[in-house]
Amino acid sequence: MSAALHQITVIFIGILAGFVCRKLKVLSEEGTATVSNIVVKIILPFYLFSAILNSGSAVDPRGVLLTLGLSFGMFLLSGLVALVIVPLLRPPAEDKGVYLFETMCGNVTYIGIPVCAAVLGGNAAFYGSLLNIPYNLLCFSLGIWLLAGKLPLKKILNPAFLSGVAAAILYLLRVPVPSVLLDGCAFIGQATSPCAMLVIGSVLGSVPFKEIFTEWRAIPYVLIRLVGLGALMALLLSFIDVDPVLKGVVILMASMPAATNSTMLCTIYGGNRALSAKLIILSTALSIVTIPLWAAVYFG
Protein backbone atom coordinates (compact mmCIF):
# COMPACT_ATOMS: atom_id res chain seq x y z
CA MET A 1 0.00 0.00 0.00
CA SER A 2 2.71 2.50 0.95
CA ALA A 3 4.71 1.53 -2.16
CA ALA A 4 1.81 2.50 -4.46
CA LEU A 5 1.25 5.79 -2.63
CA HIS A 6 4.97 6.53 -2.83
CA GLN A 7 5.06 5.97 -6.60
CA ILE A 8 2.04 8.18 -7.30
CA THR A 9 3.47 10.96 -5.12
CA VAL A 10 6.70 10.81 -7.13
CA ILE A 11 4.64 11.19 -10.31
CA PHE A 12 2.96 14.31 -8.91
CA ILE A 13 6.33 15.84 -8.09
CA GLY A 14 7.25 15.43 -11.76
CA ILE A 15 3.99 17.07 -12.88
CA LEU A 16 4.58 19.93 -10.44
CA ALA A 17 8.07 20.42 -11.90
CA GLY A 18 6.60 20.74 -15.39
CA PHE A 19 3.97 23.17 -14.12
CA VAL A 20 6.64 25.37 -12.53
CA CYS A 21 8.79 25.22 -15.67
CA ARG A 22 5.87 26.49 -17.75
CA LYS A 23 5.01 29.27 -15.33
CA LEU A 24 8.65 30.39 -15.23
CA LYS A 25 8.80 30.16 -19.04
CA VAL A 26 11.63 27.64 -18.84
CA LEU A 27 9.49 25.26 -20.91
CA SER A 28 7.70 26.97 -23.80
CA GLU A 29 4.94 25.78 -26.11
CA GLU A 30 7.51 24.73 -28.69
CA GLY A 31 9.64 23.07 -26.02
CA THR A 32 6.65 21.07 -24.78
CA ALA A 33 6.00 19.79 -28.30
CA THR A 34 9.67 18.86 -28.71
CA VAL A 35 9.78 16.92 -25.44
CA SER A 36 6.56 15.11 -26.45
CA ASN A 37 8.14 14.00 -29.73
CA ILE A 38 11.31 12.82 -28.01
CA VAL A 39 9.40 10.77 -25.43
CA VAL A 40 7.00 9.13 -27.89
CA LYS A 41 9.47 8.40 -30.67
CA ILE A 42 12.77 7.75 -28.87
CA ILE A 43 12.78 7.38 -25.09
CA LEU A 44 9.64 5.23 -24.65
CA PRO A 45 10.79 2.57 -27.17
CA PHE A 46 14.06 2.14 -25.27
CA TYR A 47 12.12 1.87 -22.00
CA LEU A 48 9.81 -0.88 -23.24
CA PHE A 49 12.64 -2.85 -24.85
CA SER A 50 14.71 -2.88 -21.70
CA ALA A 51 11.75 -3.49 -19.37
CA ILE A 52 10.88 -6.74 -21.12
CA LEU A 53 14.38 -8.13 -21.60
CA ASN A 54 15.78 -6.96 -18.27
CA SER A 55 13.01 -8.59 -16.25
CA GLY A 56 14.91 -11.84 -15.76
CA SER A 57 11.56 -13.60 -15.49
CA ALA A 58 11.09 -17.29 -16.05
CA VAL A 59 7.75 -16.91 -17.84
CA ASP A 60 7.27 -19.60 -20.47
CA PRO A 61 6.00 -18.85 -24.00
CA ARG A 62 2.48 -19.89 -23.02
CA GLY A 63 2.52 -17.31 -20.25
CA VAL A 64 3.65 -14.61 -22.69
CA LEU A 65 0.85 -15.42 -25.14
CA LEU A 66 -1.70 -15.59 -22.33
CA THR A 67 -0.57 -12.18 -21.09
CA LEU A 68 -0.95 -10.67 -24.55
CA GLY A 69 -4.39 -12.28 -24.92
CA LEU A 70 -5.60 -10.93 -21.58
CA SER A 71 -4.20 -7.52 -22.46
CA PHE A 72 -6.13 -7.35 -25.72
CA GLY A 73 -9.21 -8.56 -23.84
CA MET A 74 -8.83 -5.84 -21.23
CA PHE A 75 -8.63 -3.06 -23.82
CA LEU A 76 -11.53 -4.54 -25.80
CA LEU A 77 -13.68 -4.60 -22.66
CA SER A 78 -12.65 -1.04 -21.79
CA GLY A 79 -13.56 0.04 -25.32
CA LEU A 80 -17.01 -1.50 -25.02
CA VAL A 81 -17.55 0.23 -21.69
CA ALA A 82 -16.44 3.52 -23.28
CA LEU A 83 -18.95 3.14 -26.12
CA VAL A 84 -21.74 2.70 -23.57
CA ILE A 85 -20.74 5.23 -20.91
CA VAL A 86 -19.29 8.19 -22.84
CA PRO A 87 -22.49 8.96 -24.82
CA LEU A 88 -24.34 9.12 -21.47
CA LEU A 89 -21.96 11.90 -20.36
CA ARG A 90 -22.95 13.94 -23.44
CA PRO A 91 -19.60 15.67 -23.97
CA PRO A 92 -19.25 18.23 -26.79
CA ALA A 93 -18.54 16.58 -30.13
CA GLU A 94 -14.95 17.83 -30.15
CA ASP A 95 -14.32 16.28 -26.69
CA LYS A 96 -15.94 12.90 -27.23
CA GLY A 97 -12.79 11.32 -28.63
CA VAL A 98 -10.75 12.34 -25.59
CA TYR A 99 -13.26 10.72 -23.23
CA LEU A 100 -13.40 7.57 -25.34
CA PHE A 101 -9.61 7.30 -25.44
CA GLU A 102 -9.13 7.96 -21.73
CA THR A 103 -11.78 5.40 -20.82
CA MET A 104 -10.14 2.73 -22.96
CA CYS A 105 -6.56 3.55 -21.99
CA GLY A 106 -5.16 4.04 -18.53
CA ASN A 107 -1.67 5.00 -17.45
CA VAL A 108 -0.30 1.49 -17.91
CA THR A 109 3.26 2.65 -18.64
CA TYR A 110 4.44 5.50 -16.44
CA ILE A 111 2.43 4.57 -13.34
CA GLY A 112 1.20 1.06 -14.15
CA ILE A 113 4.50 -0.82 -14.51
CA PRO A 114 6.28 0.62 -11.44
CA VAL A 115 3.15 0.35 -9.26
CA CYS A 116 2.54 -3.29 -10.27
CA ALA A 117 6.20 -4.09 -9.60
CA ALA A 118 6.03 -2.42 -6.17
CA VAL A 119 2.71 -3.96 -5.11
CA LEU A 120 2.92 -7.44 -6.64
CA GLY A 121 6.65 -8.13 -7.11
CA GLY A 122 7.67 -11.31 -8.91
CA ASN A 123 7.03 -11.17 -12.66
CA ALA A 124 4.75 -8.13 -12.40
CA ALA A 125 7.10 -5.75 -14.26
CA PHE A 126 7.49 -8.30 -17.07
CA TYR A 127 3.73 -8.83 -17.39
CA GLY A 128 3.16 -5.09 -17.28
CA SER A 129 5.68 -4.48 -20.06
CA LEU A 130 4.02 -7.09 -22.28
CA LEU A 131 0.65 -5.48 -21.63
CA ASN A 132 2.07 -2.29 -23.14
CA ILE A 133 2.39 -3.92 -26.57
CA PRO A 134 -1.40 -3.98 -27.23
CA TYR A 135 -1.65 -0.59 -25.53
CA ASN A 136 0.84 1.02 -27.90
CA LEU A 137 -0.82 -0.53 -30.96
CA LEU A 138 -4.14 0.94 -29.81
CA CYS A 139 -2.68 4.25 -28.65
CA PHE A 140 -0.82 5.06 -31.87
CA SER A 141 -3.58 4.01 -34.26
CA LEU A 142 -7.14 4.28 -32.98
CA GLY A 143 -5.93 6.59 -30.22
CA ILE A 144 -4.61 9.22 -32.65
CA TRP A 145 -7.87 9.09 -34.59
CA LEU A 146 -9.98 9.53 -31.47
CA LEU A 147 -7.90 12.39 -30.09
CA ALA A 148 -7.22 14.32 -33.27
CA GLY A 149 -9.52 12.93 -35.96
CA LYS A 150 -6.55 11.54 -37.88
CA LEU A 151 -5.50 7.96 -38.58
CA PRO A 152 -2.12 7.91 -40.37
CA LEU A 153 -1.67 4.20 -41.00
CA LYS A 154 2.11 4.44 -40.92
CA LYS A 155 1.86 5.50 -37.27
CA ILE A 156 0.56 2.05 -36.33
CA LEU A 157 4.07 0.66 -36.81
CA ASN A 158 5.54 3.24 -34.44
CA PRO A 159 8.87 2.87 -32.61
CA ALA A 160 7.26 2.08 -29.23
CA PHE A 161 5.13 -0.72 -30.64
CA LEU A 162 7.95 -2.17 -32.74
CA SER A 163 10.38 -2.16 -29.83
CA GLY A 164 7.91 -4.02 -27.63
CA VAL A 165 7.24 -6.63 -30.31
CA ALA A 166 10.96 -7.06 -30.99
CA ALA A 167 11.69 -7.54 -27.29
CA ALA A 168 8.86 -10.07 -26.92
CA ILE A 169 10.14 -12.07 -29.91
CA LEU A 170 13.70 -12.06 -28.60
CA TYR A 171 12.44 -13.19 -25.22
CA LEU A 172 10.30 -16.00 -26.65
CA LEU A 173 13.16 -17.26 -28.83
CA ARG A 174 15.62 -16.90 -25.92
CA VAL A 175 17.97 -14.87 -28.11
CA PRO A 176 20.82 -13.51 -25.98
CA VAL A 177 21.14 -9.73 -26.02
CA PRO A 178 24.43 -8.12 -24.90
CA SER A 179 24.15 -6.71 -21.41
CA VAL A 180 25.74 -3.44 -22.49
CA LEU A 181 22.91 -2.93 -25.01
CA LEU A 182 20.25 -3.62 -22.40
CA ASP A 183 21.95 -1.32 -19.91
CA GLY A 184 22.13 1.41 -22.53
CA CYS A 185 18.42 1.05 -23.33
CA ALA A 186 17.55 1.09 -19.63
CA PHE A 187 19.70 4.19 -19.12
CA ILE A 188 17.81 6.10 -21.83
CA GLY A 189 14.47 4.65 -20.78
CA GLN A 190 14.83 6.06 -17.27
CA ALA A 191 13.93 9.46 -18.71
CA THR A 192 10.49 8.27 -19.84
CA SER A 193 8.43 9.07 -16.76
CA PRO A 194 10.15 12.36 -15.82
CA CYS A 195 9.82 13.76 -19.36
CA ALA A 196 6.19 12.66 -19.68
CA MET A 197 5.32 14.31 -16.38
CA LEU A 198 7.07 17.52 -17.46
CA VAL A 199 4.83 17.61 -20.54
CA ILE A 200 1.65 17.15 -18.51
CA GLY A 201 2.72 19.77 -15.99
CA SER A 202 3.61 22.19 -18.79
CA VAL A 203 0.20 21.77 -20.43
CA LEU A 204 -1.53 22.32 -17.08
CA GLY A 205 0.58 25.42 -16.65
CA SER A 206 -0.97 26.84 -19.82
CA VAL A 207 -4.53 26.29 -18.54
CA PRO A 208 -6.19 28.79 -16.14
CA PHE A 209 -6.16 27.08 -12.73
CA LYS A 210 -9.90 27.44 -12.12
CA GLU A 211 -10.68 25.60 -15.36
CA ILE A 212 -8.99 22.42 -14.12
CA PHE A 213 -11.89 21.73 -11.75
CA THR A 214 -14.82 22.90 -13.89
CA GLU A 215 -15.20 19.77 -16.01
CA TRP A 216 -18.13 18.07 -14.22
CA ARG A 217 -18.02 15.05 -16.53
CA ALA A 218 -14.63 14.21 -15.08
CA ILE A 219 -16.26 12.99 -11.84
CA PRO A 220 -18.27 10.06 -13.27
CA TYR A 221 -15.40 9.40 -15.67
CA VAL A 222 -12.92 9.07 -12.80
CA LEU A 223 -15.20 6.63 -10.94
CA ILE A 224 -15.42 4.44 -14.04
CA ARG A 225 -11.69 4.68 -14.79
CA LEU A 226 -10.42 4.02 -11.25
CA VAL A 227 -13.07 1.71 -9.81
CA GLY A 228 -15.55 0.38 -12.36
CA LEU A 229 -13.16 -1.11 -14.91
CA GLY A 230 -10.99 -2.77 -12.28
CA ALA A 231 -14.01 -4.27 -10.55
CA LEU A 232 -15.30 -5.61 -13.86
CA MET A 233 -11.94 -7.20 -14.70
CA ALA A 234 -11.69 -8.70 -11.21
CA LEU A 235 -15.12 -10.28 -11.67
CA LEU A 236 -14.28 -11.76 -15.07
CA LEU A 237 -10.85 -13.01 -14.02
CA SER A 238 -12.36 -14.79 -11.04
CA PHE A 239 -13.56 -17.41 -13.54
CA ILE A 240 -10.12 -17.91 -15.12
CA ASP A 241 -7.27 -19.94 -13.64
CA VAL A 242 -4.12 -17.88 -14.26
CA ASP A 243 -0.98 -16.88 -12.38
CA PRO A 244 -2.14 -14.73 -9.42
CA VAL A 245 0.53 -12.14 -10.23
CA LEU A 246 -0.70 -11.87 -13.83
CA LYS A 247 -4.28 -11.58 -12.60
CA GLY A 248 -3.24 -8.83 -10.20
CA VAL A 249 -1.40 -6.95 -12.95
CA VAL A 250 -4.44 -6.95 -15.24
CA ILE A 251 -6.74 -5.75 -12.45
CA LEU A 252 -4.36 -2.99 -11.35
CA MET A 253 -3.73 -1.90 -14.94
CA ALA A 254 -7.48 -1.67 -15.56
CA SER A 255 -7.69 0.64 -12.51
CA MET A 256 -4.96 3.09 -13.54
CA PRO A 257 -5.70 6.82 -13.98
CA ALA A 258 -5.98 8.48 -17.40
CA ALA A 259 -3.24 7.74 -19.93
CA THR A 260 -0.61 10.47 -20.04
CA ASN A 261 0.19 9.73 -23.68
CA SER A 262 -3.01 11.53 -24.65
CA THR A 263 -1.59 14.94 -23.81
CA MET A 264 1.57 14.29 -25.82
CA LEU A 265 -0.42 12.94 -28.79
CA CYS A 266 -2.77 15.93 -28.70
CA THR A 267 0.30 18.18 -28.68
CA ILE A 268 1.84 16.42 -31.69
CA TYR A 269 -1.25 15.71 -33.83
CA GLY A 270 -3.76 18.27 -32.57
CA GLY A 271 -6.64 17.71 -30.14
CA ASN A 272 -8.03 19.04 -26.87
CA ARG A 273 -4.90 18.60 -24.80
CA ALA A 274 -6.26 20.87 -22.05
CA LEU A 275 -9.13 18.44 -21.45
CA SER A 276 -6.80 15.45 -21.52
CA ALA A 277 -4.53 17.17 -18.97
CA LYS A 278 -7.52 17.87 -16.70
CA LEU A 279 -8.62 14.21 -16.80
CA ILE A 280 -5.05 13.11 -16.11
CA ILE A 281 -4.52 15.38 -13.12
CA LEU A 282 -7.92 14.66 -11.52
CA SER A 283 -7.80 10.90 -12.02
CA THR A 284 -4.17 10.69 -10.91
CA ALA A 285 -4.95 12.74 -7.80
CA LEU A 286 -7.80 10.43 -6.81
CA SER A 287 -5.74 7.34 -7.64
CA ILE A 288 -3.65 8.24 -4.59
CA VAL A 289 -6.64 6.86 -2.68
CA THR A 290 -7.99 4.17 -5.01
CA ILE A 291 -4.77 2.35 -5.98
CA PRO A 292 -3.62 1.82 -2.37
CA LEU A 293 -7.17 0.63 -1.60
CA TRP A 294 -6.98 -1.89 -4.45
CA ALA A 295 -3.61 -3.02 -3.12
CA ALA A 296 -4.86 -3.35 0.45
CA VAL A 297 -8.32 -4.83 -0.13
CA TYR A 298 -7.82 -7.07 -3.15
CA PHE A 299 -4.14 -8.01 -2.90
CA GLY A 300 -3.85 -8.04 0.88
C-alpha positions, -999 to 999 in steps of 0.1 A, spaced: 0 0 0 27 25 10 47 15 -22 18 25 -45 13 58 -26 50 65 -28 51 60 -66 20 82 -73 35 110 -51 67 108 -71 46 112 -103 30 143 -89 63 158 -81 72 154 -118 40 171 -129 46 199 -104 81 204 -119 66 207 -154 40 232 -141 66 254 -125 88 252 -157 59 265 -178 50 293 -153 86 304 -152 88 302 -190 116 276 -188 95 253 -209 77 270 -238 49 258 -261 75 247 -287 96 231 -260 67 211 -248 60 198 -283 97 189 -287 98 169 -254 66 151 -264 81 140 -297 113 128 -280 94 108 -254 70 91 -279 95 84 -307 128 77 -289 128 74 -251 96 52 -246 108 26 -272 141 21 -253 121 19 -220 98 -9 -232 126 -28 -248 147 -29 -217 118 -35 -194 109 -67 -211 144 -81 -216 158 -70 -183 130 -86 -163 149 -118 -158 116 -136 -155 111 -173 -160 77 -169 -178 73 -196 -205 60 -188 -240 25 -199 -230 25 -173 -202 37 -146 -227 9 -154 -251 -17 -156 -223 -6 -122 -211 -10 -107 -246 -44 -123 -249 -56 -109 -216 -42 -75 -225 -61 -74 -257 -92 -86 -238 -88 -58 -212 -86 -31 -238 -115 -45 -258 -137 -46 -227 -126 -10 -218 -136 0 -253 -170 -15 -250 -175 2 -217 -164 35 -233 -190 31 -261 -217 27 -236 -207 52 -209 -193 82 -228 -225 90 -248 -243 91 -215 -220 119 -204 -229 139 -234 -196 157 -240 -192 182 -268 -185 166 -301 -150 178 -302 -143 163 -267 -159 129 -272 -128 113 -286 -108 123 -256 -133 107 -232 -134 76 -253 -96 73 -254 -91 80 -217 -118 54 -208 -101 27 -230 -66 36 -220 -52 40 -185 -17 50 -175 -3 15 -179 33 27 -186 44 55 -164 24 46 -133 12 11 -142 45 -8 -145 63 6 -114 31 3 -93 25 -33 -103 62 -41 -96 60 -24 -62 27 -40 -51 29 -74 -66 67 -81 -71 77 -113 -89 70 -112 -127 48 -81 -124 71 -58 -143 75 -83 -171 37 -88 -174 32 -51 -173 57 -45 -201 40 -71 -223 7 -55 -216 21 -23 -231 24 -39 -266 -14 -40 -272 -16 -6 -255 8 10 -279 -8 -5 -310 -41 9 -298 -27 42 -287 -8 51 -319 -36 40 -343 -71 43 -330 -59 66 -302 -46 92 -326 -79 91 -346 -100 95 -315 -79 124 -301 -72 143 -333 -95 129 -360 -65 115 -379 -55 80 -386 -21 79 -404 -17 42 -410 21 44 -409 19 55 -373 6 20 -363 41 7 -368 55 32 -344 89 29 -326 73 21 -292 51 -7 -306 79 -22 -327 104 -22 -298 79 -40 -276 72 -66 -303 110 -71 -310 117 -75 -273 89 -101 -269 101 -121 -299 137 -121 -286 124 -132 -252 103 -160 -266 132 -173 -288 156 -169 -259 180 -149 -281 208 -135 -260 211 -97 -260 244 -81 -249 241 -67 -214 257 -34 -225 229 -29 -250 202 -36 -224 220 -13 -199 221 14 -225 184 10 -233 176 11 -196 197 42 -191 178 61 -218 145 47 -208 148 61 -173 139 95 -187 105 83 -198 84 91 -168 101 124 -158 98 138 -194 62 127 -197 53 143 -164 71 175 -175 48 176 -205 17 172 -185 27 198 -160 36 222 -188 2 218 -204 -15 223 -171 6 254 -166 -10 268 -198 -45 263 -185 -62 288 -161 -62 271 -127 -99 274 -121 -107 256 -154 -90 224 -141 -119 217 -118 -148 229 -139 -152 198 -160 -181 181 -142 -180 150 -165 -146 142 -151 -163 130 -118 -183 101 -133 -154 94 -157 -129 91 -128 -152 66 -109 -154 44 -140 -117 47 -148 -104 40 -112 -131 17 -98 -155 4 -124 -132 -11 -149 -110 -28 -123 -140 -43 -106 -153 -56 -139 -119 -72 -147 -117 -87 -112 -151 -103 -117 -143 -118 -151 -108 -130 -140 -124 -148 -110 -136 -174 -135 -101 -179 -151 -73 -199 -136 -41 -179 -143 -10 -169 -124 -21 -147 -94 5 -121 -102 -7 -119 -138 -43 -116 -126 -32 -88 -102 -14 -69 -129 -44 -69 -152 -67 -57 -124 -44 -30 -114 -37 -19 -149 -75 -17 -156 -77 6 -125 -50 31 -135 -57 68 -140 -60 85 -174 -32 77 -199 -6 105 -200 2 97 -237 -30 115 -247 -16 149 -238 16 143 -258 -4 129 -288 -28 159 -287 3 182 -287 18 164 -317 -13 157 -338 -38 183 -326 -66 177 -301 -80 190 -269 -49 186 -248 -63 209 -220 -91 184 -215 -68 155 -215 -45 172 -190 -75 179 -167 -86 142 -168 -51 131 -161 -45 154 -131 -79 147 -115 -78 109 -120 -42 107 -109 -49 127 -78 -78 104 -68 -57 73 -76 -36 82 -46 -66 69 -27 -80 42 -50 -48 24 -60 -36 18 -24 -72 6 -16 -70 -19 -44 -36 -30 -31 -49 -33 5 -83 -48 -1 -78 -71 -32 -41 -80 -29 -39 -80 9 
